[in-house]
Structures are given as structure tokens and as C-alpha cells.
Amino acid sequence: MFDLLTSIRTDSSILSMSISHEKIVLLTNQYLLLVYSNNSYKLLEKKQLSSEFETRHVYEKSFALSSNMDTFFTASNSPKSFLLLHNDELQNIATLSFHRKPVSSVAFNNASDIIAIGGEDGKVFFYSLTDNTIISSLKTRPDYISNITFSKNDKFSSIHSFDKTNAVYYFDRACETKAFVSADVVERSLFSDDNSKLICISRNKKLNLFDMQTNEVHVSEFSFDEWPTSILEVTNSCILVGTKGKTLYLVNYEKMEILSTITLDNSGVTFLKIFADELYISFIDGEIKVINLNSNLEQFILNLKLNKFYEASQLIENNIFLAIHESAKKFDEAWDDTLSDAKKSLVSNQKDEAKKLVTPFFFNKSRHDEYLFCLGHIEHYALFTKFIAEKKYIEAFQTADEKEFLKKTKDYESLEKYFIKVFHNCKLLFSKGDLQSVAKARDTLYEFALIKSKKELINNLLVRYKVFVSADNLIKERKFKLYFILVRQNKFLEDEEIYNRVLLIGNQTFSKLIIYEQEQNFAKALEVAEYLKDFLPLKQRVEQKINVLNNKQFLSKNIMDNNISVVYNLVENESEYETFLPFIEFHERFLNLKREAHEIAKNGDAMGLLKIFEEYLDVEYTIHLIAQEFKIAYLAQIEKGVSSASTNKKEINWIESLKSYESYFGLDNELVCFSDAYYLSDYIVKVKSSGKFDGYKNKKFIGSIIV
């Protein structure tokens, strides 16, 4: 089912890998760092990072390699961990002891300048590789951290805990912005490309989809056969899921359905990674399979252009990953017509011909299931099409009413078009008003009133044909507001097909409005919105959009006038404005200030921070980011205070100083780490905790917390 380029064999479970055009770097559960050539696949280098520690679990999550090939690993049964910088040689740049218990999960961000470290103590620290300092920590969870993931643009990080709570940290705000509870512990996760969804695999063998816009959690109806262990996005809608067993799952996460399963000759997938159109799959026994994702791609595309579906499907049999290539959409486009032709062959008792038509499409499991359903109900379809062929339309509709699945066929579409035409002609006859025309319309409708699904609509036309005629006239005159008022007064008009066509006009016009909005042509967008007010079913959406357009105009003006508090207050209340380009450019000015502030924060210069952030100190939107720098500055002051007290015998009231820190940030993880490192534990136990970690939201920052 795939084109195996090579298989690399190692002696221990692969916990992480980093790949470049020249090298494949592997980190194993036996503390081995292995470097292979990405051309010859030969072993170039082998380093034993430690010989002191016990072999780790085959699915250990506390080892990681960055995209720069920097290395993070932990000591067994210890909170201690090590960070090695990968230059020409490995350089130990930090020995980290932030946690009270062992590290349970770790992840580098994609830029390789931040590492997130979660522990069995429920603590999570974000550590800067640029500064070699903690830049942030999260509220302590009541249980182990099970997994940490960064979004591709590094704006978000998801944190999952063994207590089944899950949170999303937003770096642009320096705070947690989303949270949800899952039915079981999340094993691995990833963000969709546009960061609108968080995709999780959990220990109950389910796929969970967290919608970050609606805060809804969707759980798959299907279950994986084995405990899922790894996840990888391969296209905008498809993921690969590896398990403890031999099955690799290809899943469409948008539809929450399994597209295909791949049976491997090895079990226990530990890691999945794509680099340069090659898929790397590692296993607990140390094997790595390197697979060519684009094998036979050119021939595949050519076959599809020529509508040679059988030949294309044969190539998919040798490379299942062709099935999710962009060009494979040709199968989607052709399926309905192909299935329709197969049904006709089945009706003619040509089962072999039918199977021949549909078999090339069966790499998609849902299509196979759809065909089997049709095969099991072909006698109903045969009767249905027989009635249509014999122009027994009443009987055809009655059959479709009995067997709802027939209404999803192309044959039913043609039947429905016929009814719409009949219905329209009857309205025209009624509009003439003469006795003969009205009588003819009634005779036609009486016959179709025998159809259960059409009976109510037909009865309404028979009794209230003048309303239908009025509605048609209003549509012709494009008096849409009056038309929809008439529909409100006569709900039965919604059952008429023309109602949906009018709504379609409104929705298409609304799409044009969105384009004008994206172009920041607010005057034109508001003009279109005023026109759309006549489409009463869209009124709420239109009014909301008018409000957004007015706010964006207002926002643009205040951005030009540099009214900082007004701009941020509006965005704070309406997060969708965060993607508004003028605001992004406006906010970048603050982020540049924060970068400048970060350098002086490391020196403990809180007075300098007060000056830099002067215009932003009362802005709720930026307060978490500002607090981040003051925390760094105050901790630096504590560090300097310890040094000063020991060298100059300077008297410092540590209890009051620590109380001052606590009033801003609580007894947070960073302070606990500092108290351990600088022997302040005896003082910190005397500081009563408020339990609040954001006291800074209601308290003015000061130049120094040292008393």
C-alpha cells in the first residue's frame, strides 16, 4: 500500500526525530543520539548521552529534538532534565530543575526558540532557548501533564493533563484562552493549519475535535482498534494516526471518518514525520520506515486527466497516499455519476459491470459502504427508475417517500425538477384567472396530492393560489422585503423550491459583501449590507455584519489617531478583530516595545518597564504580556537581592518582599523555583497565598518589590 524507500534499523525505541536534507537525527529511550545520512541512510554518528540512567518507557514523552536538532532529555525517576545545543558538537547549555517531580511531557516550538516542559507535578514551564530563562508558566494542574503541542505558527500551545482537562495557551496574549474537558486522557494532539481546531487522540481510542471558535468538542463515532500513540497532519483535512498495533489510520478529521487503514508489518508506532515528500514512521523496536509519498504521482495525475479511474486506482493500491493528493478530488467529482451508472447496471442484472465501475473508488471506505447499501436495496431503486421511465411520476414519488435513500439519487433530482415545472405551470394557470385555466390547474394538482411529501404544499396552492401568485410577482419585481414579509405571514411558501433560490441570491450577495470587507472597502460593503436588509431571513447576520463594518471603520480611525485604549478595548470585546490587518500592524508597535522591554527586564529594571509601557499599563488586552516582563524583572530583583545580601550584608525583609511579589503573581511556579534555588524556602512558607495568579490586573506595578 506504500512505496518503501528504505528501513533504518536501530536497537531502541525512537522517541523523537529531527530531519534535514543532510541528516536524520534520532533520540532513543536508551539515551542514544543517532545521526544518519539522509542520502545514503548510513549511520554517521552515535552518542550515548548518559550511561547512568535506566532505559525509559518505549513511548516516553519527556525526550525531544527541535527542528534545529537541539536535544532535551530527562533523568529517570528525577525532576532533573538537560538541554543540549546542537552546533558542530553537542553543548550542554542548561541543566533544568523546575519541577518537584519528574518531567512527563515536553515539546519544542517550530521556531526552536521555546521549549514547553510539563511534569508529573502538574506544572508547565515555557523556557526560552534564546535567553535560557523561564518566560512563563501555567496554573498547576492536579495531575500529570500528558501532552503538549504547539501550533505551526507558534501562536498557540495546547496542554493536556491526566485529569482530562485541556487548555490552549495564546502566546500573543500570554494567557490561557480556551479550555475543555475530554472523556479520556489526550495522548497526542495537533492544531489545524488555520488554528481553528485542535485535533486530539485519546486513550479511549477516540478522535476528539475541539472547535476553538465555538468551544464545542466533537467525538468520533468510530474507535481505533488499538491505543493511539501518534498523530500527523498530511493535508488540510487529513491526518495519520499511529497506534500500539500494526494499523495506521488515514482519517478525514473534518468529516470525522476513516478514509483508509494501512496494515504495517511492525507494531508500536512511536513517531510520525513528513520531510520533503517522505514519510518517516518509527517503531518501539527501533525500526524507521522511510516512505515515498509521491510515488507514481505523475502517472496518477495523467490517468485522472484521461478519466482512467481503474488505472489510477491501481496506482493507489501501490501508494495509498495518492488517494489524498489534491488531484484525487477527480474521484470525488466522478463518484455520483459512476454510482448512478452502477445502479443502472444492477437494475439490468449486470452485477459484474456494476462492480467494475465502482471498484476503482473503493480505496475510500465510505464509498464502498455506500455501494453495499445500494446493492442491498437495488430492488427498490429498480422499481423507482422503472416508474420514472414509464412516466409514472406519482408512483415514483410515493416509492421515494417510502424509501428515503432514493431522494439522494440523481434520478430523484430529475423527478423533483419535473414536479417544480408542473407546480410552476399550475401557478401560471391560476394567475390567468379564467375558469378553464383554474380548472385545469386543479385537476393536475389533485393527481399530485396523492404524494405524501407534496400533499401539504399542493393543498396550500389549491386553497391559497393567490398568495403564491403574489409571491411570484414580488420576486419578478425584486421586491424581496415584501416577498419575505409575505412568507412570514404564509409559512407554507418556505416549502416552495423558489424560496431557496431567492435565499441563494441573498447568500451569494453576502459573499460579495465579505470580499468588500476583506478589501477594506467599507463604504461599498455597507451599501451591499443595506440592500441585504430586505432579505429578512438574513437580517440578523446582516445587522451583525453592519455592526462589524462600523466597528472596523471606527477601529481604523482610532488606529490612525493612536487612541490606544479605545483600540484595544474594542478588540478585547471582539476577538475577530485580531485578524484585522490595520490592528495587526498597530499591535506590532506594542510587540516591538515588549522586545525592547525584555532586555531591561532581565536586569531587574522595573522602573524602565514602567516608562516603556507607560501608555499600555491600563490596557486589559496587553496586561498579561506586560506582566510577563514585570515578573522577569521582579525575579531578577530577588536574585540580585540574594547576591547583595550575601556580599554586602544588606538587610532585606524577605517576607515582605515575597509578599509583594505574591500580591502580583501569587506563589507561582517561578517563585517556588527561585526559592529552592536561592534558599528562600524558609521565608516563602511564611507568605500566605491568595490563590490568585493575576493580582496584577487590579494592582499598579512598582519600580521594586525588594523591601
N, C-alpha and C positions, 0 to 999 in steps of 0.2 A: 504493500500500500504506500510505500515511500521509497525514494532513491537514497540508499545509504552510501555516503561518500567514504566514510571510514568509521572505525570503532577504536577509541582510545581506551587502554586498559590500565587502571591503577589498582592499588591494593586496599584502598579505604574509601569510605563514603564521601562523595563530593558535597560539601556544604555551601560553597559559593564559587562563582567563576567570573572572571573578567576577560574580555576578548578585545584584541586589536587586530589590525591587518597582519601584524608580525607574530603576535603571541597569543597563547591561550593560557591564562593563569588560573590555577585551581587551588582551593583551600579545603583540606580534608579533616575528618573527625579525629585523625591521629596526629594533628598539629603539623601536617606536611604542607608545604607550599611548593607546588609543582608548576614548572613553566615548560610549555610545549610550543614548538614551531607551528604557526597557523598555515604553513605551506607544506611542510613535509610530515607534520604531526609527530615529529620525534621529540623525545624528552631533552630539553636544553639545560634544565636546572632543577635541582631537588634540595630543599632546605627543611631541616627539622627545626620548627620554631620553638619547640620545648620538648624535653625528654622527661620532665618532672611530672607532668600531669597525666591523669588517666585518659584513655580513649573516650571520646564523647559519644553521645547518642547519634545514631545514623541520620536522624532528622533534626539535629541540633540547630537552633536559630540564633545563637549568640556569636557566630563567626560570620564575617562579611568581607568582601572585596569591593572597593569602589571602582568606578569607571576608569580612574587613574591608576588602578591596581594597588592603592593603599590597602593595608591589611588591618583588620580588627579581630582579635580573638580573646577568649576569656580563660581564666584558670578554672579547673574543675573544683566544684564544691567551695567556691570562694567568690567574694564580690569583686575581686581584682580583675582588671582587663588591660589589654595592651593595644596600643595604636602604633603601627609601623608605617613610615612614609616610604613609598616606592620611588627611589631615584635609580641610579645605576646599581646601588646596593640598598638593602632594606635598612632603614634607620629608625630606631625606637624613639619616637618623638613624645610619647606620653605613656605613663602607667596610671590608669584611672581607677579610683576607688570611691565612686559617687554613691554606690548602693550599700545598704546594710546586709543584703542577701545577694546571691548570685544573679548575674545578668541572664535574662530569659529570651530576649529578642532584641535585634539590632538591625539598623538599615542606614546605608549611606544615601544622601540625596543624589540626584542625577548630575548636579554640578560638582559633586565630590568635595564640597566645602563645609558640609554639615553632616554629622552623624547623630542619629537618634538612638538612644540606649534605654531599653526598658528592662526592669528587673523583677525578680520574684517578690520583692517588697512592694510592688505596685507603683514604683516611681518611674518616671520618664524624664530623661535629660536630653536637651539638644545641645550638642557640643560643636563649637566652631573649630575646624581644622586650620582656618586662617589665623585665628587668634590663640588657639589652644586654650580656650576658656568656655565655660558653660554660658550659652546665650539665653537659655530659657529652660524652664521645667514645667511640668503639668501637675495638677492636683493629684495626690496619691490615690491610686485605686486600691480597693480592698483585697485584691488578689493578683496573681502573676500577670504580667503583660504577655499575651500570647502571640502578638504580631504587630509590626509597624511597617507602614508603606508610605512612600512619597508619590505625589502626582508627577507627571512627566515634566511639568514646568516648575516644579518645586514650590508651588504656592500653597499646597496643602499636604498634610500628613494625617494618615488615619492611625488610630491607636486602639488596639483590641485587647480585652482583658479576659481572664478565665472566669470572671463573674458575669460574663456575657454582655457587658456594657461595651459600647463602641463610640468613639468620638472622632471628630475631624478638627484638626488644628489648622488655623488660617494664618500663614506667616505674614501676610500683608496687614493683618490686624493684631498679630501677636496674642491670639486668644483662641479658645475653642469656640467654634461657631455652630457645630452640628453634633447631635448625639442620638443614638438609638440603641435599643436592646434587641439582641438576636436570640433565636430559640436555642442555640447552642454556641459553643466557643468557636470564634472565627479562627481558622487555621492559616489562611492566606488571603490577601485582598489586592485589588488594583483599582485605579481611577480610570474612567473612560477618558478618551482624548480631550473632550471639551470640559472635563471635570464636573459634569452634571450628575454623574452616577458613580457610586462606589460598588464594585463587584466583589463579593466575598464567597469563599467556600468554607463550610463549617463542618464540625466533627459529626454532625448528624447526617452527613453525606448529601447536603443540600447546597444549592446555589442561591445566594441572597443578593438582591439588588436594592441598594439604598438610593432613592432619588433625592438628591441634595436640594432640589428646588421645592419639592412638595413634602419632604421629610417622611415619605412613605417607604416601607420595606416590603418588597415583593419576594416571595419564596417560591422556588421551582416546584412544580408538581412531580418531576422526576427526581430520582435519587441516584447517586453514583454507586456502583457495585461495591467499591472499596473506599476506605477513608481517603479523602482528597488531601494531597500534600503540596501541590504546586499549581501555579496559575500564570498564564501568559497571554497578553493581547496579541493577536496575529493580524486582525483587520479592525476597521472601525466598529464592527458589530460582532466579531467572532473572537472567542478565546479558546485556548488549550488548557485542559485540566489534567494533571497527572495524579496518580493515586498510589497507594501501597501495593496495589495489584499489578496486573500486566496490561490494563486498559488505559489508553489515552483518549480523552474525550474532546471532540470538536463541537463547541457549543455556540449557538447564536444567543447572546445574552439579552438582546433587545426583545426577541420573541420568547426567550426562556425555553428553548428547545434544543435537544441534542441533534446536531446535523449528522454526525457520524462517530463511530468508535473505531479506534485503531488498536489492534492487538499486537503487543510487543513480545519479543522472545525473552524479556527480562522483566523483573518486577521491582517495585520500590523506587519510583521516580523522586529524586530529591530536588532537582533544579531544571528549569526550562529557560532557554535564552535564544534570541534571534540576533544574528550579526551577519550583515552582508548577504542576505538571502539564504542563509544557512541556519538550520535549527539545531541547537545543542540540547540533548537530553541526557542528564546524568542520573545514575542509579546508586543504591546503597552499597552495592558490591564494588563500586569504583569505576564501572564502565561509563563511557560517554559515547553516545551515538551522534554522529555529525550527518545531518540530512540536508539534501539539496531541495529547497522549497520550490524552485523554478525548473525542475527537471522536465524537459519536453514542452516547455511553455510556448515556444514559437509555433510548434506544430499544433498544439492545442488551440491557440488563437486562430490559426489558419482554418482548422476544421470547423470551428464555430462560425467563422465568416462564411463558409460554404454550406452551413447548416448540416454538417456531417456529425450529428449528435452521437451516433454509435461509435465512430472513430475517436471522438473527443472523450467519450466515457471510458473507452479502453485505456486511454492515457491516464485518466483519473484512477483507474484500478492500480496503475503502477505508481501514481503520485497523488494521493488523496488531497494534498494541499492545493492542487489546481482547482479543486471544487470551490475554494473561497477566493480565488483570484477575481479581480474586477471583471474580466472577460466572461466569467462563468455566469454572469447575470443573463446571458443569452438563454440559458436553460430555464430560468425563471420566466422570461418573456414568452417562451415557446410552450410552456407546460400546459396551460389551459387548452390551447388548440390541440395539442398532442393527446391529452386525456379525452377530449371530445371525440377525436378520431378513433381512439381506442375503444370508447364506448360503442361507437357505431359498428366497429368490427365485432365486438362482443354480441351486439344485437343480431348481427348476421351470422352468429355462431362461428366466427373466425377467431378463436381464442389465441391461437399461435401468432396471428398477425397483430392482435391487440398487445400481447406481451412483448412482441418485438418492438413495437412503437414506444412503449413506456419504459422498458428495461434500462435504456441509457440514462434515465433520470433517477434511478433508484439509489444512487450514491447519497441522495438526500432521503433520510428515513421517513420524513413526514409525507413525501410524495409516494413512497412505497405503501404507506398506511392508507393514503387516500385512494390509491388504486385498488387495494384489497377491499376497501369499503364498497367501492363501486362494483367490484366483482361479485360481492355478496348480495348486492341489491340490483343486479342487472335486469331482472325481470320487470321491476318497476320502471326502470329507465326505458326498457324496450316498449312497454305499454305507453309510456308518456310520449316518446318520439313517434310512435305509431299513430296516436291521436293527432299529433301536430301534422304529420304527413297527410293524414286523411282530412285535415282541416276541421277536426272535431275539437274545437278550441275550448268549449265548455268542459268536456271530459278531461282535456289536458290540464286545465286549471284545477279541476277537482282532484285529479291524481296528485298534483303538486301540493295541494292543501293537505292531503293525507300523508305525503312523504316529503317533509320539509327540505331534505337534502337536494331535491330536484330543483329547488329555487336558486341554488348556487351554480347551476349549469348554464352554459352559453345558450342552450335551447330555450331555457326559460326566459332569458333576456330577450330573445326574438319574440317569444309569446307575449311578454309584457309590452313590447313595442307595438305589437298588433292591438292589444287592448287599449293602449294610450291613444292610438289612432281612432279606434271605434268611439272611445269616450269623447274625444275632441270633436268628431263628426256629429255626435249626438248634441253636443253643446251648440254647434253651428245650426243644427236643425231647430233647436229650441229658440235660438236667437232670431230666427226668421219670424217666429210668432204665429204663422198661419196654422190652421187645424191639421192640414195634411202633414206638414213637417213635424209638428209636435207629436202626432200620432205615430209617425214613422220612428221617431226617436224613442218613444215609449216602448214600442214593440221590440226594438233592438235591445233596450235596457232590461226589459222583463226577462229576456232569454239569459242575459249575463248575470242577472240577480240570483241565479241558481248557484253561482260560485260563492262559497262561504267567505273567502277573504275579500271579495269585492262587493258583497251584498250591501254593507252599510254605506259605502261610497255611492253606489248606484241608487239606493233608496233616497239618499240626500239629493242627488241630482234630479230624480223624478219629482220630489216634493218641492225643492228649492232651486230649480234650474235658473231662476232669475238672479240668484246670488252668484252662481258660477259664471253666468254671462257677464255680470257686473265686474267680477274679479278679472276676467279675461280682458275686458275693456280697459280697466285701470292699468294692467300690465302693458298693454299696447301703447297706452298714453304715457307710460313710465311714471305714473303717479304711485310710487312704491309705498309712501307713507299711508295713503288712503287704502292701498291694497292690504297692507298688514293690519290696519285697523279693522278692515272688513274680515280678515282671517281671525282676529281676536274675537270678533263677535260671532263668527261661524267657524268653530274649531275643525269642522269636518273638511274644510278647504285644505288643511295640512296633509290630508291623505292623498291629495291630488299630486301627481308627478310634477306638474308645473311649479308647484310651491318650492320643491327642492331646486329646480332650475333657477328660480328667482334668488333663492338663498345663495346659490353658487355664484351668481353675478356679484352679490354683496361681498362674498368671501374673496373673490378674485380682486375686487376693488380694494379690499382691506389689505391684500398683499402688496398692491401698488403703494398704499399709504406707508407700509413698513419700509419699502425701498426709499421713499422720500425721507423718512425719518433717519435711515442709515446714512443718507447723503447729507443730513443736517439741513435739509430744505424744509424747515418747519412751517413756513408760510403755505407752501403747496400741500404739505401733509395735513395741515389744519383745514385747508379748503376741501380736500377729499373727505376728511372726517365729518365736516358739516353735511356733505352730500350723503354720507353713510348713515346719518341720524335718521333718515327716512326708512332704513331697514330695521324695523323695530326689534326683531329677534337679536340683532347685533348691537342694540343700543347700549347695553351695559359695557360690552367690550370697547365700543367706540368712545363712550364717555370716559372710561378708564384711560384709553389711549390719548384722548384730548388732554386729560389731566397730566399725563406723562409728557406730552409735547409742550404744554405750557410750562411744566416744571423744568424741562430741558432748556427752553428759551430763558427762563428765569435763572437757571443754573449757569448758562453761558454768559449772561450779563454779569452775574456776581463773580464769575471766574475772571472776566475781563477787568472788573473793578477790584479784584483781590479781596473780596469780603470772605475771609477765611472761615469764620464761624458759621455764616449763612450757608456756604457751600457744603461744609462737612455735615452740618445738621440735616440738610436735605438728603444727602447720600446715606447718612446713618439711618434715616427712617425708610429710605427706598434703596435697597441694596442693588437693584438692577442698574442704577446709575453708575456703579463702579466700573462698568464696561464702556461708559460714555467717553469717547476719545478726549474731549477737552478736559474732563475730570482726571483721566489717567495722566495727562500732561501736567495738570495742576498739582496732583498728588506727588508727582515725581520730584517737585521742588522740595516737598517735605522730606521725601526719602533721601534726597541729597543732603539735607540738613542732618538727618539721622546718621548718615555715613560719617559726616564730619564730627558729629557728637560722639560717635562710638569711640573714636580715638582718644578724646579727652576723658570719656567715662572710665576708660581703663586706668587712667591716672588718678581717679577718685575726685576729679574736679566737678563737683555737683554745681558750684556757682557758675561755671562755664556752661553747663547744661541749661541752667535757668535762663541764661542770656540767649543761647541759641534757640531754645524752644519758647521764648517769651510769647510769641503770637499764637502758640498752639496749646498752651497749658490748660486752657479751659475747654478744649475741644474733645468731646467724648470719643469721636471716631479715632483719634490719634493717641488717646491717653495710654492704651496698652503698650504701644510701641515706645512712647516716651518713658513709661515706667520701666521698660526693659533696660534702658540706658541708665536710669537712676539707680536701678538695682545693682548694675555692674559697678557704678560709681560708689555706692554705699558699701558694697562688699570690699571694694578696693580700699576705702577708708578704714574699714575694720582691719584689713590686712596690714595697712600702714600703722594703724594704732597699736597692733600687737608688736610690730617691729620697734616702734617708738618707745613703747612702754618697757621693752626689754633692754634697749640700748641707753635710753635717757632716764630710765626710772620714772617716766612721766606717769602721773596718777590718772587713770581713766576709770570712770564709773561704768563698768561693762554692763551691769544690769540695766541701767537707764539707756545706755547706747543701744543695747539689743532690743529693749522695749520700743525705742524709736523706730528701729528697722521693722519690728513686728507690726507696728501700727500701720505701716505701708503695705507690707507683703506677707504678713503672718509668719509663723515659724515654718517657712517653706524649705524645700529640699536643698536649695543653695546654702541657706543659713546653717542648716544641720551639717552639711558637708564642711563648711568653714569652721564650725565649732569643733568638729572632730579633728580637722587638720591643724587648727591653731590653739588647741587645748582650751576651748571656751565652754566645754560641755558643762562644767560645774556652774557656770553663770546662766547658761541657756535654760537649765531645768528650773531656774527661779523666775523665769519670764512666763507669765500666764498667757496662754494662747487665746486669741479672739476667735480663731477658726476662720477668719476672713483673710483671703489672699489678694484682695483687690481694694484694700483700705485707701489706696492712693486715689481712687475715684472720688473720694469725699474729703481728701486732706491735701493741703498745699505742700509741694515739695520744698525742702530747705537745703541750704548750702552744705550742711554737715550733720551727720547723725551722732558723731562722737561727742560724748558728754564728759 
